[in-house]
């Protein structure tokens, strides 16, 4: 069973604003070195999953930049005519993979995560793939918590699978907790962060989507028939059917709509280093702190400042005096200042900006 990689590249990365913008979201930014997070995701597949088995799903307006960064073939770039969240993106990719390799497996990867240890990641994927080949089912990757995190959903482990080290049945999913619940979850050995990385056979996830979302049954079958007629290359009829699939699909996440309801779910306890880079704080965690606990990039002058995340770009200077526990991001057209504890709340600030017509150019 060949392994295909499906990279989901449609997110906006709103909690990385003002660096992340609509036309250049977080996955297209080089936050570490000179390669974007998307490019790092593709490079992680080198020597393992060949180019003809790599796919990317993203909105049409981002696809030109994505193709330039990844050199993926046009027939492996799945354009979302309408952005419909992860259930539709994964369903479309599953149909395309099923058409060219019905016996394959698909590994679903976010395009904006940080996983510096490619070898450990591959080993964990191969562990999960062995279970998928033997038993079928839907497979997730869980991260052992390193802190009481309120920004992630959690997976509760069940019994271990005999003969498969580190792979467990899934008891249930838990929504993003409040602070008290997060403290309790972090103390439990059976609770894992939901990484948003998945593995399954295309047919298995398509059946699960149709069962959980009956309204998708007709769009799935229309696209399936079109692909069967035109063969492995996506011809004009299939492109129309693909556009129709996205237009008709509900906007919902694969986790909430499908995985939480499915009966045969497994989780592999990750051994690889991982961060979802969900906010400026998680970006700061990947950088070394100075003697005062500040995480810094760019031209920064700080005095009597401690435990801050400081990012300065575009050749200017960010100066800080007598401050603690702040996130400060300085660009040429926007400066963000917020308490560290509010870094996860940037989306609410962006909603305020979107309600004002005079701020559109900053989004």
C-alpha positions in Angstrom: 0.0 0.0 0.0 1.7 3.2 -1.2 1.8 6.1 1.1 0.5 9.5 -0.2 1.0 12.8 1.6 -1.8 15.4 1.5 -0.8 18.8 2.7 -3.6 21.1 3.9 -2.4 24.7 3.0 -5.6 26.7 3.3 -5.3 28.2 6.8 -4.9 31.9 7.4 -2.7 31.8 10.5 -4.6 34.7 12.1 -2.8 34.4 15.4 0.4 35.3 13.6 -0.9 38.6 12.4 0.4 41.2 11.5 3.1 39.1 9.9 0.5 36.6 8.5 -1.9 38.2 6.0 -4.7 37.0 3.8 -2.5 36.9 0.7 0.5 35.6 2.5 -0.6 33.4 5.4 1.6 31.8 8.0 2.4 28.6 6.0 4.0 30.7 3.2 6.3 32.6 5.7 9.9 31.7 6.5 9.7 31.9 10.3 12.9 29.8 10.8 15.7 30.3 8.4 15.1 30.9 4.7 12.4 28.3 3.9 8.7 28.7 4.5 6.8 26.4 6.8 5.1 24.9 3.7 8.5 24.3 2.0 9.8 22.6 5.2 6.7 20.4 5.2 7.4 19.3 1.7 11.1 18.8 2.4 10.2 16.5 5.2 8.9 14.1 2.6 12.2 13.9 0.6 13.6 10.4 0.3 10.4 8.9 1.6 7.3 9.9 -0.3 8.0 10.6 -4.0 6.7 13.7 -5.7 4.1 11.8 -7.7 2.5 10.9 -4.3 2.5 14.4 -2.8 -0.7 16.5 -2.9 -1.6 19.9 -1.6 -5.1 21.4 -1.0 -5.5 25.1 -0.9 -7.7 28.0 -2.1 -7.2 29.0 -5.7 -5.8 32.4 -4.9 -2.8 30.9 -3.0 -2.0 28.2 -5.5 0.4 30.1 -7.7 2.6 30.9 -4.7 2.3 27.4 -3.4 3.4 25.8 -6.7 6.4 28.2 -6.9 7.4 27.2 -3.4 6.8 23.4 -3.7 7.3 22.6 -7.5 4.4 20.2 -7.2 2.8 19.1 -10.5 -0.4 20.9 -11.4 -2.4 17.6 -11.2 -1.4 17.2 -7.6 -2.6 20.7 -6.6 -6.2 20.6 -5.5 -7.8 24.0 -5.7 -10.7 24.8 -3.3 -13.2 26.8 -5.3 -14.8 27.7 -2.0 -13.0 27.3 1.3 -15.0 24.7 3.3 -12.7 23.6 6.2 -10.9 20.3 6.6 -13.7 17.8 6.0 -14.2 18.9 2.5 -10.5 19.4 1.8 -9.7 15.8 3.0 -12.7 14.4 1.2 -11.6 15.9 -2.2 -8.0 14.6 -1.7 -9.2 11.2 -0.8 -11.3 11.0 -4.0 -8.4 12.0 -6.1 -6.0 9.5 -4.5 -8.6 6.7 -4.7 -8.8 7.4 -8.5 -5.1 6.9 -9.1 -4.2 4.4 -6.3 -7.2 2.8 -4.6 -5.1 0.6 -2.4 -3.0 3.5 -1.1 -2.9 5.2 2.3 -3.1 8.9 2.8 -1.1 10.9 5.4 -2.8 14.2 6.1 -0.4 17.0 7.2 -1.0 20.6 8.1 1.3 22.9 6.2 2.3 25.2 9.1 3.6 22.9 11.9 7.1 22.7 13.2 8.6 19.2 13.3 12.4 19.4 13.3 13.1 15.7 13.7 12.1 14.2 10.3 13.4 10.7 11.1 11.4 10.3 14.3 8.3 11.6 12.5 8.7 9.0 9.7 9.1 6.2 12.2 5.9 7.2 14.0 4.0 7.4 10.7 5.3 3.9 9.7 4.1 2.6 13.1 0.6 3.9 12.4 0.7 2.7 8.8 1.4 -0.9 9.9 -1.8 -0.8 11.9 -3.8 0.8 9.1 -2.7 -1.9 6.7 -3.5 -4.7 9.2 -6.7 -3.4 10.8 -8.0 -0.4 8.7 -9.6 2.4 10.7 -8.8 6.0 11.2 -5.5 7.0 12.7 -4.4 10.1 14.7 -1.2 11.3 16.1 -1.2 12.5 19.7 1.4 14.6 21.4 2.2 14.0 25.1 1.5 17.3 26.9 4.4 19.3 28.1 2.2 22.0 29.8 -1.4 22.7 30.6 -2.4 24.0 27.2 -5.8 25.6 26.6 -5.3 26.1 22.8 -5.4 22.4 21.8 -8.0 19.7 21.7 -7.2 16.5 23.6 -7.4 12.8 22.7 -8.1 10.4 25.5 -6.2 7.1 25.0 -7.8 3.7 25.5 -6.4 0.2 25.6 -3.0 -0.4 23.8 -3.0 -2.5 20.7 -1.2 -5.7 21.2 1.9 -6.0 19.1 1.9 -2.2 18.1 4.1 -0.2 20.5 2.7 3.2 21.3 -0.6 2.7 19.4 -3.9 2.9 21.4 -7.6 2.9 20.8 -9.2 6.3 21.2 -11.8 6.6 24.0 -13.0 10.1 23.2 -12.1 13.6 22.1 -12.1 16.6 24.4 -12.6 20.2 23.3 -10.1 22.9 24.1 -10.3 23.1 27.9 -10.3 26.0 30.3 -7.3 26.6 32.5 -8.5 24.3 35.3 -9.3 21.4 32.9 -6.0 21.9 31.1 -4.1 21.5 34.5 -6.0 18.2 35.1 -5.4 16.9 31.6 -1.7 17.6 31.7 -1.5 15.5 34.9 -3.1 12.5 33.3 -1.0 9.9 31.4 -3.8 9.0 29.1 -4.4 12.5 27.6 -2.6 13.7 24.5 -2.8 16.9 22.4 -4.5 16.4 19.1 -1.8 17.2 16.5 -4.1 17.5 13.5 -2.0 14.8 11.6 -4.0 11.8 10.4 -3.5 8.6 8.4 -6.1 6.3 6.7 -7.1 4.7 3.5 -9.0 7.0 1.1 -12.0 4.6 1.0 -12.2 4.5 4.8 -12.3 8.2 5.3 -14.8 8.7 2.4 -17.2 6.2 3.9 -16.8 7.9 7.3 -17.5 11.3 5.8 -20.6 10.0 4.0 -21.9 8.3 7.2 -21.3 11.4 9.4 -22.4 14.0 6.7 -25.1 12.4 4.6 -25.3 15.7 2.5 -21.9 14.9 1.1 -23.0 11.5 -0.5 -24.2 13.0 -3.8 -21.2 15.3 -4.3 -18.8 12.5 -3.5 -20.4 10.1 -6.0 -20.5 12.8 -8.7 -16.8 13.5 -8.4 -16.0 9.8 -8.1 -17.9 9.1 -11.4 -16.2 12.0 -13.2 -12.7 10.8 -12.1 -13.6 7.3 -13.2 -14.5 8.6 -16.7 -11.5 10.8 -17.2 -8.8 8.7 -15.6 -5.9 9.7 -13.3 -5.4 13.2 -14.9 -7.9 15.8 -13.8 -9.7 16.8 -16.9 -12.2 19.6 -17.5 -15.2 17.5 -16.4 -13.4 16.5 -13.2 -12.4 20.1 -12.5 -16.0 21.2 -12.8 -17.1 18.3 -10.5 -14.3 19.2 -8.0 -15.5 22.8 -7.9 -19.1 21.6 -7.4 -17.9 19.3 -4.6 -16.5 22.2 -2.7 -19.5 24.4 -3.4 -21.9 21.7 -2.1 -19.9 20.5 0.9 -20.6 21.7 4.4 -18.1 23.9 6.1 -16.9 21.8 9.1 -13.8 20.2 10.5 -12.9 16.6 10.1 -12.4 16.3 13.8 -15.8 17.6 14.9 -17.9 16.2 12.1 -16.3 12.8 11.5 -13.6 11.6 13.9 -15.5 12.3 17.1 -18.4 10.1 15.8 -16.5 7.2 14.2 -16.2 3.9 15.9 -12.8 2.6 14.8 -10.2 5.2 15.8 -6.5 4.8 16.9 -3.9 7.2 18.2 -0.2 6.8 17.9 1.7 8.4 20.8 4.2 10.7 19.0 7.9 10.5 19.7 8.8 13.4 17.4 9.1 17.0 18.5 6.2 19.1 17.4 4.6 22.5 17.7 1.6 23.8 15.9 3.0 27.3 15.9 -0.4 28.4 16.8 0.6 31.8 18.2 3.6 34.1 18.7 4.1 32.4 22.0 4.7 29.0 20.4 7.0 30.7 17.9 9.0 32.1 20.8 9.2 28.7 22.4 11.3 27.5 19.5 13.9 30.3 20.0 16.6 30.5 22.7 15.8 33.0 25.5 18.3 35.7 26.5 19.3 36.1 30.2 16.0 38.0 30.9 13.8 35.3 29.3 13.1 37.4 26.1 12.7 35.6 22.8 14.0 38.0 20.1 14.3 38.3 16.3 15.5 41.4 14.4 16.8 44.7 15.6 15.7 45.0 19.2 16.9 47.2 22.0 15.6 46.2 25.4 16.3 47.5 28.9 14.6 46.2 32.1 12.5 44.0 29.9 11.8 40.4 30.8 9.9 37.3 29.4 8.8 39.1 26.2 8.4 37.8 22.7 9.9 40.5 20.4 9.9 40.4 16.6 11.2 43.3 14.5 11.2 43.3 10.7 11.7 45.6 7.7 15.0 47.1 8.9 13.6 49.2 11.8 14.4 49.1 15.5 12.1 47.9 18.2 12.9 49.5 21.6 11.5 48.4 24.9 12.0 49.9 28.3 10.6 48.6 31.6 8.2 46.0 30.2 7.4 42.4 31.1 5.3 39.5 29.7 4.5 41.2 26.4 4.3 40.2 22.7 5.5 43.0 20.5 5.7 42.6 16.7 7.0 45.6 14.6 6.5 45.7 10.9 6.7 48.7 8.5 2.9 49.2 8.5 1.6 47.6 11.7 2.8 47.2 15.3 1.2 44.7 17.6 1.5 45.0 21.4 -0.3 42.5 23.7 0.2 40.7 27.0 1.5 37.2 26.6 -1.6 35.8 28.2 -3.7 37.3 25.4 -1.7 36.0 22.4 -4.3 33.4 21.7 -7.0 36.1 21.4 -5.7 37.8 18.2 -8.6 36.5 16.2 -11.0 38.8 18.2 -8.8 41.8 17.4 -8.9 40.9 13.7 -12.7 40.6 13.8 -12.7 44.2 15.0 -10.4 45.3 12.2 -12.6 43.5 9.6 -15.6 45.4 10.8 -13.9 48.7 9.9 -13.6 49.3 6.1 -10.6 51.6 6.6 -8.3 48.9 7.9 -8.7 46.4 5.0 -5.2 47.0 3.6 -3.7 45.8 6.9 -5.4 42.4 6.8 
